[in-house]
Amino acid sequence: MNDIGAHWDLIHIFLAVNRLGKYEAAAHYLGIDSSTTRSKIQKLEALVGSPLFESRNGTLFLMQHHRKLLVMGWPALPRTSSMMSRH
């Protein structure tokens, strides 16, 4: 199985957190616990070797040097229209 397939759950959670800007919002959207969301992001951060997000005024933003993750093939993963933009 390729790396993306092996880590689909991590990628799916990463995309939700990136899109929604909060662990709790991503967890609610995905139907999982927010502690699970945080732990999966921590696991993905361990795989990439550094933090993925920075918090500004309570909203999570993808670190500039990790924006390449969004263009390295992950855009092929489906984005659903029900994922709302950050407010």
PAFIGU-318833 format. One record per atom (N, C-alpha, C): residue number from 1; residue in one letter; atom name; z, y, x. Coordinates in pm, 1 decimal. Each point is the difference from the previous one (the first is absolute). Example, Ala and Ser with C-alpha at 12.3 -4.5 7.8 and 13.67 -1.06 7.14 Angstrom:
% PAFIGU-318833
+-----+--------+-------+----------+----------+----------+
| num | residu | atome |       pz |       py |       px |
+-----+--------+-------+----------+----------+----------+
|   1 |      A |     N |    780.0 |   -569.0 |   1319.0 |
|   1 |      A |    CA |      0.0 |    119.0 |    -89.0 |
|   1 |      A |     C |      0.0 |    120.0 |     90.0 |
|   2 |      S |     N |    -72.0 |    105.0 |    -35.0 |
|   2 |      S |    CA |      6.0 |    119.0 |     82.0 |
|   2 |      S |     C |     73.0 |    109.0 |    -77.0 |
+-----+--------+-------+----------+----------+----------+
//
This chain:
% PAFIGU-318833
+-----+--------+-------+----------+----------+----------+
| num | residu | atome |       pz |       py |       px |
+-----+--------+-------+----------+----------+----------+
|   1 |      M |     N |      0.0 |   -117.5 |     84.3 |
|   1 |      M |    CA |      0.0 |    117.5 |    -84.3 |
|   1 |      M |     C |      0.0 |    124.0 |     88.9 |
|   2 |      N |     N |    -77.3 |    103.0 |    -36.5 |
|   2 |      N |    CA |     -3.9 |    120.5 |     82.0 |
|   2 |      N |     C |    129.2 |     80.0 |    -15.2 |
|   3 |      D |     N |     19.6 |     98.9 |     87.4 |
|   3 |      D |    CA |    123.2 |     78.4 |     -2.0 |
|   3 |      D |     C |     23.1 |     70.0 |   -132.7 |
|   4 |      I |     N |   -105.2 |     55.8 |    -58.5 |
|   4 |      I |    CA |     16.1 |     68.6 |   -127.6 |
|   4 |      I |     C |     43.2 |    -99.0 |   -107.5 |
|   5 |      G |     N |    -59.9 |   -116.9 |     -4.0 |
|   5 |      G |    CA |     38.9 |   -100.9 |    -97.7 |
|   5 |      G |     C |    142.4 |    -48.1 |     20.2 |
|   6 |      A |     N |     39.6 |    -13.1 |    125.3 |
|   6 |      A |    CA |    134.6 |    -48.2 |     30.7 |
|   6 |      A |     C |    106.4 |    101.8 |    -36.6 |
|   7 |      H |     N |    -37.3 |    126.1 |     -4.7 |
|   7 |      H |    CA |     97.2 |    105.9 |    -26.2 |
|   7 |      H |     C |    -34.3 |     80.5 |   -125.2 |
|   8 |      W |     N |    -65.3 |    -64.7 |    -96.3 |
|   8 |      W |    CA |    -41.3 |     70.2 |   -120.9 |
|   8 |      W |     C |    115.5 |     71.0 |    -67.6 |
|   9 |      D |     N |    115.5 |    -64.7 |    -12.4 |
|   9 |      D |    CA |    112.5 |     63.3 |    -69.2 |
|   9 |      D |     C |     45.2 |    125.5 |     73.0 |
|  10 |      L |     N |     -0.5 |     -2.4 |    133.0 |
|  10 |      L |    CA |     38.4 |    117.5 |     78.0 |
|  10 |      L |     C |   -100.8 |    113.1 |    -20.0 |
|  11 |      I |     N |   -126.7 |    -34.2 |      1.3 |
|  11 |      I |    CA |   -105.5 |     99.3 |    -16.0 |
|  11 |      I |     C |      4.1 |     60.2 |   -140.1 |
|  12 |      H |     N |     18.5 |    -84.6 |    -98.1 |
|  12 |      H |    CA |      6.4 |     45.1 |   -138.9 |
|  12 |      H |     C |    114.4 |     99.7 |    -18.2 |
|  13 |      I |     N |    116.4 |    -31.0 |     55.7 |
|  13 |      I |    CA |    115.6 |     88.6 |     -9.0 |
|  13 |      I |     C |    -25.3 |    127.9 |     79.8 |
|  14 |      F |     N |    -58.0 |    -13.1 |    118.8 |
|  14 |      F |    CA |    -34.9 |    116.6 |     81.6 |
|  14 |      F |     C |    -88.0 |     96.7 |    -79.1 |
|  15 |      L |     N |   -103.9 |    -52.0 |    -63.9 |
|  15 |      L |    CA |    -91.9 |     83.8 |    -76.3 |
|  15 |      L |     C |     71.2 |     69.1 |   -116.6 |
|  16 |      A |     N |     88.7 |    -72.0 |    -66.5 |
|  16 |      A |    CA |     73.1 |     58.4 |   -113.0 |
|  16 |      A |     C |     93.8 |    111.3 |     47.3 |
|  17 |      V |     N |     72.8 |    -23.9 |    108.9 |
|  17 |      V |    CA |     90.2 |    102.0 |     52.4 |
|  17 |      V |     C |    -80.8 |    121.5 |     46.2 |
|  18 |      N |     N |   -108.5 |    -23.8 |     68.6 |
|  18 |      N |    CA |    -83.5 |    110.4 |     45.4 |
|  18 |      N |     C |    -53.0 |     81.3 |   -117.6 |
|  19 |      R |     N |    -42.6 |    -67.3 |   -101.3 |
|  19 |      R |    CA |    -60.7 |     68.0 |   -115.9 |
|  19 |      R |     C |    103.6 |     74.0 |    -84.7 |
|  20 |      L |     N |    118.2 |    -61.4 |    -16.2 |
|  20 |      L |    CA |     99.9 |     56.2 |    -91.5 |
|  20 |      L |     C |    106.4 |     84.3 |     69.3 |
|  21 |      G |     N |     17.6 |    -17.9 |    131.2 |
|  21 |      G |    CA |     88.9 |     86.1 |     76.4 |
|  21 |      G |     C |    147.8 |    -28.5 |     -8.6 |
|  22 |      K |     N |     38.5 |   -104.5 |    -69.3 |
|  22 |      K |    CA |    141.2 |    -36.0 |    -11.2 |
|  22 |      K |     C |     13.2 |   -151.6 |     -9.6 |
|  23 |      Y |     N |    102.6 |    -52.6 |     66.0 |
|  23 |      Y |    CA |     25.2 |   -144.1 |     -8.2 |
|  23 |      Y |     C |     25.6 |    -41.6 |   -143.9 |
|  24 |      E |     N |     79.6 |     78.1 |    -69.7 |
|  24 |      E |    CA |     37.8 |    -35.1 |   -137.7 |
|  24 |      E |     C |   -120.5 |      0.1 |    -92.6 |
|  25 |      A |     N |    -87.2 |     98.6 |     13.5 |
|  25 |      A |    CA |   -119.5 |      6.8 |    -84.8 |
|  25 |      A |     C |    -93.4 |   -117.3 |     28.3 |
|  26 |      A |     N |    -15.6 |    -33.8 |    128.0 |
|  26 |      A |    CA |    -84.4 |   -114.0 |     37.0 |
|  26 |      A |     C |     59.7 |   -129.6 |    -53.5 |
|  27 |      A |     N |    130.7 |    -13.8 |     12.6 |
|  27 |      A |    CA |     67.4 |   -120.2 |    -50.2 |
|  27 |      A |     C |    -18.2 |    -13.1 |   -150.7 |
|  28 |      H |     N |     18.8 |    109.2 |    -71.4 |
|  28 |      H |    CA |    -17.1 |     -2.3 |   -145.7 |
|  28 |      H |     C |   -143.8 |    -38.3 |    -36.8 |
|  29 |      Y |     N |    -96.9 |     60.7 |     66.8 |
|  29 |      Y |    CA |   -140.2 |    -30.0 |    -25.9 |
|  29 |      Y |     C |    -31.4 |   -146.9 |     25.6 |
|  30 |      L |     N |     56.7 |    -54.4 |    109.6 |
|  30 |      L |    CA |    -29.4 |   -138.2 |     38.5 |
|  30 |      L |     C |     87.6 |   -102.4 |    -71.8 |
|  31 |      G |     N |    102.6 |     47.8 |    -68.5 |
|  31 |      G |    CA |     88.7 |    -91.2 |    -71.9 |
|  31 |      G |     C |     93.8 |    -76.3 |     91.6 |
|  32 |      I |     N |     39.9 |     64.9 |    108.3 |
|  32 |      I |    CA |     92.8 |    -62.3 |     94.5 |
|  32 |      I |     C |    117.4 |     94.4 |     22.8 |
|  33 |      D |     N |    101.2 |    -48.0 |     67.8 |
|  33 |      D |    CA |    118.5 |     78.2 |     30.7 |
|  33 |      D |     C |    -29.3 |     98.9 |    113.2 |
|  34 |      S |     N |     61.4 |    117.1 |     -4.6 |
|  34 |      S |    CA |    -26.3 |     99.2 |    104.6 |
|  34 |      S |     C |     49.4 |    -46.3 |    136.8 |
|  35 |      S |     N |    103.9 |    -84.2 |      3.5 |
|  35 |      S |    CA |     45.8 |    -53.1 |    130.0 |
|  35 |      S |     C |   -104.7 |    -94.1 |     59.4 |
|  36 |      T |     N |    -72.2 |    -71.5 |    -85.4 |
|  36 |      T |    CA |   -109.8 |    -85.2 |     46.8 |
|  36 |      T |     C |   -112.2 |     86.3 |     56.5 |
|  37 |      T |     N |    -28.3 |    108.9 |    -69.1 |
|  37 |      T |    CA |   -103.9 |     91.8 |     47.3 |
|  37 |      T |     C |     35.2 |     52.5 |    138.6 |
|  38 |      R |     N |    122.9 |     44.5 |     16.7 |
|  38 |      R |    CA |     44.2 |     52.7 |    129.9 |
|  38 |      R |     C |     -6.8 |   -106.9 |    108.9 |
|  39 |      S |     N |     46.0 |   -119.9 |    -30.7 |
|  39 |      S |    CA |      0.8 |   -105.5 |    102.3 |
|  39 |      S |     C |   -141.4 |    -42.2 |     39.0 |
|  40 |      K |     N |    -92.3 |     -0.6 |    -95.2 |
|  40 |      K |    CA |   -139.5 |    -34.6 |     31.7 |
|  40 |      K |     C |    -63.7 |    108.1 |     87.7 |
|  41 |      I |     N |     30.2 |    126.7 |    -28.4 |
|  41 |      I |    CA |    -51.2 |    108.5 |     84.1 |
|  41 |      I |     C |     60.5 |    -11.1 |    139.8 |
|  42 |      Q |     N |    127.6 |    -33.7 |     10.0 |
|  42 |      Q |    CA |     62.9 |    -18.7 |    131.1 |
|  42 |      Q |     C |    -65.7 |   -114.8 |     76.7 |
|  43 |      K |     N |    -34.9 |   -106.4 |    -70.6 |
|  43 |      K |    CA |    -68.5 |   -112.4 |     64.7 |
|  43 |      K |     C |   -137.0 |     43.2 |     51.6 |
|  44 |      L |     N |    -72.8 |     75.6 |    -81.3 |
|  44 |      L |    CA |   -130.9 |     49.5 |     42.3 |
|  44 |      L |     C |     13.8 |     96.5 |    118.0 |
|  45 |      E |     N |    103.0 |     83.7 |     -2.6 |
|  45 |      E |    CA |     24.9 |     90.2 |    112.1 |
|  45 |      E |     C |     28.4 |    -77.7 |    128.4 |
|  46 |      A |     N |     70.7 |   -111.6 |    -13.1 |
|  46 |      A |    CA |     25.5 |    -84.7 |    117.2 |
|  46 |      A |     C |   -130.8 |    -58.0 |     54.1 |
|  47 |      L |     N |    -90.9 |    -35.1 |    -90.7 |
|  47 |      L |    CA |   -129.3 |    -53.8 |     42.4 |
|  47 |      L |     C |    -85.5 |    105.1 |     71.3 |
|  48 |      V |     N |      4.7 |    124.1 |    -49.8 |
|  48 |      V |    CA |    -79.7 |    105.5 |     62.7 |
|  48 |      V |     C |     72.1 |     64.8 |    117.3 |
|  49 |      G |     N |    130.5 |    -15.0 |      5.2 |
|  49 |      G |    CA |     75.7 |     48.2 |    114.6 |
|  49 |      G |     C |     56.6 |    140.1 |    -10.5 |
|  50 |      S |     N |     -7.8 |     60.1 |   -117.7 |
|  50 |      S |    CA |     58.6 |    133.1 |    -17.7 |
|  50 |      S |     C |      9.8 |     31.9 |   -149.5 |
|  51 |      P |     N |     78.7 |    103.2 |    -33.5 |
|  51 |      P |    CA |     11.4 |     38.4 |   -141.2 |
|  51 |      P |     C |   -135.4 |     40.3 |    -58.7 |
|  52 |      L |     N |    -22.1 |    -35.1 |   -125.6 |
|  52 |      L |    CA |   -125.1 |     33.7 |    -68.1 |
|  52 |      L |     C |      9.3 |    132.8 |    -74.0 |
|  53 |      F |     N |    117.7 |     29.2 |    -53.5 |
|  53 |      F |    CA |     16.2 |    117.0 |    -85.5 |
|  53 |      F |     C |    106.7 |     93.5 |     54.3 |
|  54 |      E |     N |    -15.2 |    127.2 |    -34.8 |
|  54 |      E |    CA |    105.1 |     98.1 |     23.8 |
|  54 |      E |     C |     35.7 |     58.7 |   -135.6 |
|  55 |      S |     N |    125.9 |     35.6 |    -14.8 |
|  55 |      S |    CA |     46.4 |     56.2 |   -126.0 |
|  55 |      S |     C |      9.3 |    151.7 |     11.2 |
|  56 |      R |     N |    -61.5 |     66.0 |    -96.8 |
|  56 |      R |    CA |      8.1 |    145.7 |     -9.6 |
|  56 |      R |     C |     37.2 |     35.6 |   -142.9 |
|  57 |      N |     N |    116.4 |     61.1 |    -14.0 |
|  57 |      N |    CA |     49.3 |     39.9 |   -132.3 |
|  57 |      N |     C |      1.7 |   -116.7 |    -98.6 |
|  58 |      G |     N |     38.1 |   -118.4 |     48.4 |
|  58 |      G |    CA |     12.6 |   -116.6 |    -86.2 |
|  58 |      G |     C |   -128.8 |    -74.6 |    -29.4 |
|  59 |      T |     N |   -110.4 |     45.0 |     57.0 |
|  59 |      T |    CA |   -128.3 |    -67.6 |    -19.2 |
|  59 |      T |     C |    -45.0 |    -58.8 |    132.2 |
|  60 |      L |     N |    -51.6 |   -122.1 |     -5.2 |
|  60 |      L |    CA |    -47.8 |    -68.4 |    120.1 |
|  60 |      L |     C |   -145.8 |     33.9 |     25.7 |
|  61 |      F |     N |    -28.4 |     33.4 |    125.5 |
|  61 |      F |    CA |   -136.4 |     28.9 |     42.6 |
|  61 |      F |     C |    -34.5 |    -89.6 |    116.8 |
|  62 |      L |     N |   -119.8 |    -52.6 |     -2.2 |
|  62 |      L |    CA |    -47.5 |    -85.4 |    108.1 |
|  62 |      L |     C |     -5.4 |     81.2 |    129.0 |
|  63 |      M |     N |     55.2 |    -56.2 |    107.0 |
|  63 |      M |    CA |     -3.5 |     66.8 |    129.6 |
|  63 |      M |     C |   -146.3 |     17.8 |     40.8 |
|  64 |      Q |     N |    -29.7 |    114.7 |     56.0 |
|  64 |      Q |    CA |   -137.7 |     35.3 |     36.4 |
|  64 |      Q |     C |    -69.1 |   -109.3 |     82.3 |
|  65 |      H |     N |     70.1 |    -53.7 |     99.0 |
|  65 |      H |    CA |    -62.3 |    -99.0 |     88.8 |
|  65 |      H |     C |    -21.5 |   -135.5 |    -66.7 |
|  66 |      H |     N |     48.0 |    -17.9 |   -123.0 |
|  66 |      H |    CA |    -24.0 |   -125.4 |    -72.4 |
|  66 |      H |     C |   -103.1 |     15.5 |   -111.3 |
|  67 |      R |     N |    -57.4 |    116.1 |    -13.3 |
|  67 |      R |    CA |   -100.7 |     19.7 |   -105.0 |
|  67 |      R |     C |   -120.9 |    -90.2 |     19.4 |
|  68 |      K |     N |    -20.8 |    -43.8 |    123.4 |
|  68 |      K |    CA |   -112.2 |    -90.4 |     26.6 |
|  68 |      K |     C |     15.0 |   -131.6 |    -76.5 |
|  69 |      L |     N |    122.8 |    -36.1 |    -35.6 |
|  69 |      L |    CA |     21.7 |   -122.7 |    -76.9 |
|  69 |      L |     C |    -69.9 |      6.0 |   -135.1 |
|  70 |      L |     N |    -14.1 |    119.3 |    -52.7 |
|  70 |      L |    CA |    -66.0 |     14.5 |   -129.8 |
|  70 |      L |     C |   -150.9 |    -14.5 |      8.7 |
|  71 |      V |     N |    -55.7 |     13.2 |    119.4 |
|  71 |      V |    CA |   -145.6 |     -8.5 |     14.3 |
|  71 |      V |     C |    -46.4 |   -123.9 |     76.4 |
|  72 |      M |     N |     92.4 |    -87.3 |     36.9 |
|  72 |      M |    CA |    -34.8 |   -118.6 |     79.8 |
|  72 |      M |     C |    -32.7 |   -122.0 |    -85.4 |
|  73 |      G |     N |    -47.2 |     21.0 |   -118.1 |
|  73 |      G |    CA |    -33.0 |   -114.4 |    -84.2 |
|  73 |      G |     C |     93.3 |    -12.8 |   -117.9 |
|  74 |      W |     N |    114.4 |     64.1 |      4.3 |
|  74 |      W |    CA |     91.0 |     -7.4 |   -113.0 |
|  74 |      W |     C |    -52.1 |     71.0 |   -122.9 |
|  75 |      P |     N |    -93.7 |     96.8 |     12.3 |
|  75 |      P |    CA |    -52.7 |     61.7 |   -121.2 |
|  75 |      P |     C |    -74.3 |    -99.8 |    -89.2 |
|  76 |      A |     N |    -36.9 |   -112.7 |     54.5 |
|  76 |      A |    CA |    -68.5 |   -101.5 |    -80.5 |
|  76 |      A |     C |     94.1 |    -62.2 |   -102.4 |
|  77 |      L |     N |    129.4 |     14.6 |     21.6 |
|  77 |      L |    CA |     95.5 |    -52.6 |    -96.2 |
|  77 |      L |     C |     -6.3 |     85.5 |   -125.4 |
|  78 |      P |     N |     14.4 |    -60.5 |   -115.4 |
|  78 |      P |    CA |    -17.3 |     74.9 |   -124.0 |
|  78 |      P |     C |    106.1 |    106.5 |    -20.6 |
|  79 |      R |     N |    -43.7 |    116.1 |    -41.5 |
|  79 |      R |    CA |     91.0 |    105.9 |    -43.8 |
|  79 |      R |     C |    -11.7 |      2.5 |   -151.0 |
|  80 |      T |     N |    111.2 |     -3.6 |    -65.6 |
|  80 |      T |    CA |     -6.9 |      1.6 |   -145.1 |
|  80 |      T |     C |     17.6 |    141.7 |    -49.7 |
|  81 |      S |     N |    -63.0 |     30.3 |   -108.7 |
|  81 |      S |    CA |      7.6 |    134.3 |    -55.8 |
|  81 |      S |     C |    139.0 |     32.3 |    -50.5 |
|  82 |      S |     N |     84.0 |   -102.5 |    -20.7 |
|  82 |      S |    CA |    135.2 |     25.9 |    -48.4 |
|  82 |      S |     C |     93.1 |     48.0 |    110.8 |
|  83 |      M |     N |    -44.1 |     -7.8 |    124.7 |
|  83 |      M |    CA |     81.1 |     55.7 |    108.0 |
|  83 |      M |     C |    -14.2 |    150.7 |     -7.1 |
|  84 |      M |     N |    108.6 |     66.9 |    -25.3 |
|  84 |      M |    CA |     -4.5 |    144.4 |    -18.8 |
|  84 |      M |     C |     12.7 |     72.4 |    133.5 |
|  85 |      S |     N |    -56.1 |    116.6 |      6.9 |
|  85 |      S |    CA |     13.2 |     85.3 |    117.9 |
|  85 |      S |     C |    142.3 |     53.3 |      7.6 |
|  86 |      R |     N |     35.9 |     43.7 |    120.0 |
|  86 |      R |    CA |    131.5 |     60.4 |     18.7 |
|  86 |      R |     C |      8.8 |    128.2 |    -79.1 |
|  87 |      H |     N |    118.0 |     24.5 |    -51.1 |
|  87 |      H |    CA |     25.2 |    127.0 |    -72.4 |
|  87 |      H |     C |     61.0 |     98.9 |     91.5 |
+-----+--------+-------+----------+----------+----------+
//
